Amino acid sequence: MARTRFASALAFATGFLLSAAGAYAQDVIKIGVITDRVGSGKFYAEPVTRGIELGAKMINEKGGVLGKKIQLIIEDDQNKPDVSAAKARKLVDDGVIVIMSNTGSPATQQAQTVSLETKTPHLTPANSADTLTTQLDNPWFFQTGPLASIQLATLMTYTKSRGFKKVAIVRDNSALSQSFAESFRKGLDGVGIETAVEEVIPQGTTSAVANLQKVRAAKVDAILQAGILGPEMLQFFRAYQQLGMKEPILGSYNLSIPAYLTMAKDLMEGVVFVDAYDETKPEAKAFRDIYVKEYKEEPSSLPAYGWDGIHLVAQAIEKAGSLDKEKVRAAIAATTGFSGAIGAKGSSWGFRNGGRSGFDPQGAVVRLIKNNQHGPVVHSGQK
């Protein structure tokens, strides 16, 4: 009899705990975030993640979504493709209804295999590789970062508008920098501007003076900086200053990362670079005020990507009126006219004509580095 009573009590307790766990699970909306906290992508992945965290906090303070609080489950993939896929699998097993990827494009590409197999909505708010939505036919994956092709077209439009006829390209010997340089060459050819010289600053070099002397001898109208590696970029900017050069420098999207301002402090005055953030845009101003209040520092574009990304996801869940993954996927796919902190004035996000890249083709901008800060917009769009 005692054993029977004990078994009944145990069954009741187990049932109660399972019921409580189920009730708790229904009281929150689990969103998975894959970031890089220790690897090569940390310096851009973590600021994007910070923007997601701040956005989720603000959404929860306003009552959450569908009456439920957002619970972020954050995993570190070390910017490694195989690890990223494993982390995506773990997040699905943990019950997330959406995955957000903030690390490098190769890692995000690999994580897509899991979102496709498990039919889990998957968004990258900042990755810019065009191939993310073309290499794999994954209707569950969406991208809102500015495509590399859009960035390049915007920078080339600005370059042409300045009347440059002959330019130099300077890069390091990393694969990504080489890819940037190739894109620059094609873009320059497309707008009728000559690439007079291309200089490569090898990894580990201690001076780029010889490289910049060759650039100066070529008598170019401007220099396109396609570097990626921090120490080598620092050598470029040091040599430029040492030689007293005056040729305008145009930088890639890479220069939007705040770490370079610290690395090459006071060496980048007057440099322009392509970005997707206009501080004077009303939505950007609102984001900036909230960010400064929370963190007591000025934001770059990176946390704004995360901020917009989590708000887009929250809006889609609200429109879906459900935590059903298919309904949430359909709501994301139907998003149009989303105006956030990211993008030029008047631009908006939306997945047009069944596409899964939502960034507005006219949404990129060119900004000026002023007083060692990412300064004002000097050009926007591809017109």
C-alpha positions in Angstrom: 0.0 0.0 0.0 2.8 2.4 0.9 4.5 1.6 -2.4 1.3 2.3 -4.3 0.9 5.7 -2.5 4.5 6.5 -3.2 4.1 5.6 -6.9 1.0 7.7 -7.1 2.7 10.7 -5.4 5.7 10.3 -7.7 3.5 10.2 -10.8 1.6 13.3 -9.6 4.8 15.2 -9.0 6.3 14.2 -12.3 3.1 15.3 -14.1 3.1 18.6 -12.2 6.7 19.3 -13.2 6.1 18.4 -16.8 3.0 20.6 -16.8 4.9 23.5 -15.3 7.7 23.1 -17.8 5.1 23.1 -20.6 3.4 26.2 -19.2 6.8 27.9 -18.9 7.7 27.0 -22.5 4.4 28.5 -23.7 5.0 31.7 -21.8 8.2 32.6 -23.8 9.2 32.8 -27.4 12.6 31.2 -27.9 14.8 32.9 -30.5 18.2 31.4 -31.2 21.2 33.5 -31.9 24.5 32.2 -33.4 27.4 34.6 -32.7 31.2 34.5 -32.6 32.7 35.3 -29.2 36.2 34.0 -29.6 37.0 33.6 -33.3 38.0 35.8 -36.2 34.5 37.3 -36.6 34.1 38.4 -32.9 34.8 42.1 -33.6 31.7 42.4 -35.9 29.5 39.5 -34.7 29.3 40.5 -31.0 28.1 44.1 -31.7 25.3 42.7 -33.9 24.4 40.4 -31.1 24.4 43.3 -28.7 21.8 45.0 -30.9 19.6 41.9 -30.8 19.9 41.8 -27.0 18.9 45.4 -26.7 16.0 45.0 -29.1 14.7 42.0 -27.3 14.9 43.9 -24.0 13.0 46.8 -25.3 10.3 44.6 -26.9 9.9 42.7 -23.6 9.6 45.9 -21.7 6.7 46.9 -24.0 4.9 43.6 -23.3 6.6 41.2 -25.6 5.1 39.5 -28.6 1.7 37.9 -28.5 1.7 38.5 -24.8 4.9 36.5 -24.3 8.5 37.5 -23.6 11.3 36.8 -26.0 13.9 34.5 -24.6 17.2 34.6 -26.5 19.3 31.5 -26.5 22.8 32.5 -27.7 25.4 30.1 -29.0 29.1 30.7 -30.0 30.2 29.0 -33.3 33.7 30.5 -33.2 33.0 31.5 -36.9 33.6 27.9 -37.9 31.1 26.4 -40.5 30.9 22.9 -39.0 30.5 24.3 -35.5 27.8 26.7 -36.7 25.8 23.8 -38.1 26.1 22.0 -34.8 25.0 25.0 -32.9 22.0 25.5 -35.2 21.0 21.9 -34.5 21.3 22.5 -30.8 19.1 25.5 -31.0 16.4 23.6 -32.8 16.6 20.9 -30.2 16.2 23.6 -27.5 12.9 24.6 -29.1 13.7 27.9 -30.8 11.2 29.0 -33.5 13.7 31.3 -35.3 17.5 31.3 -35.7 19.5 34.5 -36.2 23.1 34.1 -37.6 25.6 36.9 -36.9 28.9 35.2 -37.9 30.8 35.0 -41.2 29.0 34.1 -44.4 30.6 30.6 -44.8 29.4 29.7 -41.2 26.0 31.1 -41.9 25.9 29.1 -45.2 26.6 25.9 -43.4 24.0 26.6 -40.7 21.4 26.8 -43.4 21.6 23.1 -44.0 20.0 22.7 -40.5 17.3 25.4 -41.0 16.3 23.8 -44.3 16.2 20.2 -42.9 14.3 21.2 -39.8 12.1 23.8 -41.5 13.1 26.6 -39.0 12.9 30.3 -40.1 16.5 31.6 -40.3 17.6 35.2 -40.6 21.0 36.9 -41.0 20.6 40.6 -40.2 24.1 41.7 -41.3 25.8 39.2 -43.6 26.4 40.7 -47.1 27.5 37.8 -49.3 25.2 37.6 -52.4 25.7 33.8 -52.4 23.8 33.2 -49.2 20.5 33.2 -51.0 21.7 31.7 -54.3 23.9 28.7 -53.4 21.2 26.8 -51.5 17.5 26.9 -52.4 16.3 27.3 -48.8 12.9 29.0 -48.5 13.4 29.2 -44.7 16.4 31.5 -45.0 16.3 35.3 -45.2 19.0 38.0 -45.5 18.6 41.7 -44.6 22.2 42.8 -44.7 23.4 45.0 -47.6 24.5 42.7 -50.4 28.1 43.1 -51.5 26.9 43.9 -55.0 24.7 46.7 -53.7 27.6 48.1 -51.7 29.9 48.0 -54.7 27.4 49.6 -57.0 26.9 52.4 -54.5 30.6 53.0 -54.1 31.2 52.9 -57.8 28.4 55.5 -58.4 30.1 57.8 -55.8 33.5 57.2 -57.5 32.1 58.1 -60.9 30.3 61.2 -59.6 33.7 62.5 -58.3 35.1 62.5 -61.8 37.9 60.1 -61.1 39.6 58.7 -64.3 42.4 56.6 -62.9 42.6 54.9 -59.5 44.8 52.5 -57.6 43.6 49.5 -55.6 45.5 48.5 -52.4 44.8 45.2 -50.7 46.4 42.6 -48.5 47.0 38.9 -49.5 44.0 37.4 -47.7 41.4 35.6 -49.8 38.6 38.0 -48.8 40.7 41.1 -49.6 41.6 39.6 -53.0 37.8 39.0 -53.6 37.1 42.7 -52.7 39.8 43.8 -55.1 38.4 41.7 -57.9 35.0 43.2 -57.3 36.5 46.7 -57.3 38.2 46.1 -60.7 35.0 44.8 -62.3 33.0 47.7 -60.9 35.6 50.2 -62.1 35.6 48.7 -65.5 31.8 48.9 -65.5 31.8 52.7 -65.0 34.8 53.4 -67.3 37.5 54.1 -64.7 41.0 52.7 -65.2 42.7 50.7 -62.5 46.3 52.0 -63.0 48.0 50.0 -60.4 47.2 47.3 -57.8 49.5 47.0 -54.7 49.4 44.0 -52.3 50.6 44.5 -48.7 51.6 41.0 -47.5 50.5 39.7 -44.2 53.2 40.3 -41.6 54.8 43.3 -43.4 56.3 46.0 -41.2 56.0 48.9 -43.6 53.9 49.8 -46.7 55.9 52.8 -47.7 57.3 51.1 -50.8 53.8 50.1 -51.9 52.5 53.6 -51.5 55.5 55.1 -53.3 54.4 53.0 -56.3 50.9 54.3 -56.0 52.1 57.9 -55.8 54.3 57.4 -58.9 51.2 56.2 -60.9 49.6 59.6 -60.4 46.2 58.3 -59.7 43.1 60.3 -58.8 42.1 58.1 -55.9 42.9 55.0 -53.9 40.5 52.2 -53.3 41.3 50.4 -50.0 40.3 46.7 -50.3 42.3 45.6 -47.2 40.9 43.3 -44.5 43.7 42.4 -42.2 44.0 45.0 -39.4 47.8 45.2 -39.0 48.4 45.5 -42.7 45.7 48.2 -43.0 47.4 50.1 -40.2 50.7 50.0 -42.2 48.8 51.4 -45.2 47.4 54.3 -43.4 50.8 55.0 -41.6 52.6 55.0 -44.9 50.0 57.3 -46.5 50.5 59.8 -43.7 54.3 59.5 -43.7 54.5 60.2 -47.4 52.1 63.2 -47.1 49.8 61.8 -49.8 46.6 63.7 -50.7 44.8 61.2 -53.0 41.3 60.5 -51.7 40.9 57.1 -50.1 37.7 55.1 -50.7 37.1 52.2 -48.4 34.9 49.1 -48.4 32.2 48.1 -46.0 34.9 46.7 -43.9 35.8 50.2 -42.6 32.4 50.4 -41.0 33.7 48.2 -38.2 34.6 50.4 -35.2 37.7 48.4 -34.4 39.6 50.0 -37.3 39.1 53.5 -35.8 40.9 52.3 -32.7 43.6 50.4 -34.6 44.4 53.3 -37.0 43.5 56.1 -34.6 43.9 59.6 -36.1 45.2 58.2 -39.4 41.9 58.0 -41.3 40.7 61.5 -41.4 38.9 62.3 -44.6 38.5 58.6 -45.7 35.1 57.7 -47.2 33.6 54.2 -47.0 30.5 52.4 -47.9 28.0 51.7 -45.1 24.3 51.3 -44.6 23.7 53.7 -41.7 22.6 57.3 -41.7 22.6 58.8 -38.3 20.2 61.5 -39.3 17.5 59.1 -40.3 14.6 59.3 -37.8 14.7 55.5 -37.0 18.5 55.7 -36.6 18.1 58.6 -34.2 15.6 56.7 -32.1 17.8 53.7 -32.0 20.9 55.8 -31.1 19.1 57.4 -28.2 18.1 54.1 -26.7 21.6 52.6 -27.3 23.4 55.5 -25.7 21.1 55.4 -22.7 21.7 51.7 -22.2 25.5 51.5 -22.9 26.8 55.1 -22.4 28.5 55.0 -25.8 27.8 55.9 -29.4 26.7 53.0 -31.6 28.1 52.0 -35.0 26.0 50.5 -37.7 26.7 46.9 -36.4 24.3 46.8 -33.4 21.7 48.6 -35.5 21.6 45.5 -37.8 20.8 43.3 -34.8 18.3 45.8 -33.5 16.4 45.8 -36.8 16.7 42.1 -37.2 15.0 41.2 -33.9 12.3 43.8 -34.5 11.6 42.3 -38.0 11.3 38.8 -36.5 9.0 40.1 -33.7 6.8 41.9 -36.2 6.6 38.7 -38.3 5.6 36.6 -35.3 2.9 39.2 -34.3 1.5 39.1 -37.9 1.6 35.3 -37.9 -0.4 35.3 -34.7 1.2 32.0 -33.9 4.5 30.3 -32.9 4.0 27.9 -35.8 7.2 27.9 -37.8 5.6 27.8 -41.2 3.3 30.7 -40.3 6.2 32.7 -39.0 8.2 31.9 -42.2 5.4 33.0 -44.4 5.0 36.2 -42.4 8.7 37.0 -42.8 8.5 36.3 -46.5 5.6 38.7 -46.8 7.4 41.6 -45.1 7.4 44.8 -47.1 8.0 48.4 -46.2 10.0 47.7 -43.1 11.8 50.9 -42.2 14.4 50.5 -39.5 17.6 52.1 -38.2 19.6 50.6 -41.1 19.5 52.0 -44.6 19.5 55.4 -46.3 16.8 57.8 -45.7 13.6 56.8 -47.5 14.7 53.2 -48.0 12.9 50.2 -46.5 13.3 46.4 -46.3 11.1 43.9 -48.0 11.2 40.5 -49.7 10.1 41.5 -53.1 8.9 39.1 -55.8 9.6 36.0 -53.7 13.2 37.0 -53.1 14.9 36.3 -49.8 17.4 39.2 -49.8 15.5 42.1 -48.3 17.9 45.0 -48.3 16.8 48.0 -50.5 19.0 48.4 -53.6 19.1 52.2 -52.8 19.8 51.7 -49.1 23.6 51.8 -49.0 25.4 55.1 -48.3 28.9 56.5 -48.4 30.2 58.1 -45.2 33.1 60.3 -44.2 35.4 59.6 -41.4 35.7 62.8 -39.4 37.4 63.4 -36.0 38.2 59.7 -35.8 34.5 58.8 -36.0 32.1 57.4 -38.6 30.8 60.8 -39.7 28.2 62.2 -42.1 26.7 60.6 -45.2 28.2 62.2 -48.4 26.3 60.0 -50.9 23.4 57.5 -50.9 22.1 55.0 -53.3 23.1 54.0 -56.8 21.8 57.1 -58.6 
